[in-house]
Amino acid sequence: MQAHRRHVRYFVMMSVCVGMFVVAWGFVRFYSVGAAVGICVVAMVIPPVAAVLANARDRDDDWWDDPRWEDPEWNRPGHDRDRPDHEDRA
């Protein structure tokens, strides 16, 4: 679920970015070119921020704590990679 939330957050931020460009050059430029340029400058900051936020881990993400990383025989033929030796086999 965390990945879905990150994807939605990224999509919303990028939609806002595209929307700001469209509004700036579709409408605002008729009233003030400086304001349109200012809106575009703000919109240019959104994609890097969106990428950072979309790749940030949530509090309840545990992908970095995968016990398989500590399993010394994870690549041995016949070894069950989804259930390392030090986990309960029950």
C-alpha positions as CSV (number, residue, x, y, z in Angstrom):
1,M,0.0,0.0,0.0
2,Q,2.9,2.3,0.6
3,A,4.0,2.1,-3.0
4,H,0.5,3.0,-4.2
5,R,0.5,6.0,-1.9
6,R,3.9,7.2,-3.2
7,H,2.7,6.7,-6.8
8,V,-0.4,8.8,-6.2
9,R,1.6,11.5,-4.4
10,Y,4.0,11.6,-7.4
11,F,1.2,11.7,-9.9
12,V,-0.6,14.5,-8.1
13,M,2.6,16.6,-7.9
14,M,3.4,16.1,-11.5
15,S,-0.1,16.9,-12.5
16,V,0.1,20.2,-10.6
17,C,3.4,20.9,-12.3
18,V,1.9,20.4,-15.8
19,G,-1.2,22.4,-14.8
20,M,0.9,25.3,-13.7
21,F,2.7,25.4,-17.0
22,V,-0.6,25.3,-18.9
23,V,-2.2,28.0,-16.8
24,A,0.9,30.2,-17.0
25,W,1.3,30.2,-20.7
26,G,-2.4,29.6,-21.6
27,F,-3.9,32.4,-19.4
28,V,-1.6,34.3,-17.1
29,R,0.7,35.5,-19.9
30,F,-2.1,37.7,-21.3
31,Y,-2.1,39.7,-18.1
32,S,1.5,39.5,-16.9
33,V,4.5,37.8,-18.6
34,G,6.5,38.2,-15.4
35,A,3.9,36.3,-13.4
36,A,3.8,33.5,-16.0
37,V,7.6,33.2,-15.8
38,G,7.4,33.1,-12.0
39,I,4.8,30.4,-12.1
40,C,7.0,28.4,-14.5
41,V,10.0,28.8,-12.1
42,V,7.9,27.4,-9.3
43,A,6.7,24.6,-11.5
44,M,10.3,23.7,-12.4
45,V,11.0,23.0,-8.7
46,I,8.2,20.5,-8.4
47,P,9.7,17.5,-10.4
48,P,12.8,17.1,-8.3
49,V,10.8,17.5,-5.1
50,A,8.2,15.0,-6.4
51,A,11.0,12.5,-7.2
52,V,12.5,12.8,-3.7
53,L,9.1,12.4,-2.0
54,A,8.1,9.5,-4.2
55,N,11.3,7.6,-3.4
56,A,11.2,8.4,0.4
57,R,10.4,5.4,2.5
58,D,7.4,5.4,4.8
59,R,7.5,4.6,8.5
60,D,6.0,1.2,8.0
61,D,8.1,0.2,4.9
62,D,10.4,-2.7,5.8
63,W,11.9,-3.5,2.4
64,W,15.4,-2.4,3.6
65,D,15.1,-4.8,6.6
66,D,14.8,-8.0,4.5
67,P,16.2,-10.9,6.5
68,R,17.4,-12.5,3.3
69,W,20.3,-10.0,3.2
70,E,21.8,-11.6,6.2
71,D,21.5,-15.2,4.9
72,P,25.0,-16.3,4.0
73,E,23.7,-19.2,1.8
74,W,21.0,-17.4,-0.1
75,N,22.4,-18.3,-3.5
76,R,23.3,-22.0,-2.7
77,P,21.5,-24.3,-5.1
78,G,18.4,-25.9,-3.5
79,H,18.3,-23.3,-0.7
80,D,14.9,-21.7,-0.1
81,R,15.5,-18.0,-0.8
82,D,12.2,-16.9,0.5
83,R,12.7,-18.5,3.9
84,P,16.3,-18.1,5.2
85,D,17.8,-20.5,7.6
86,H,17.6,-18.2,10.6
87,E,13.8,-17.7,10.3
88,D,11.2,-20.0,11.8
89,R,10.4,-22.8,9.3
90,A,7.0,-23.5,11.0
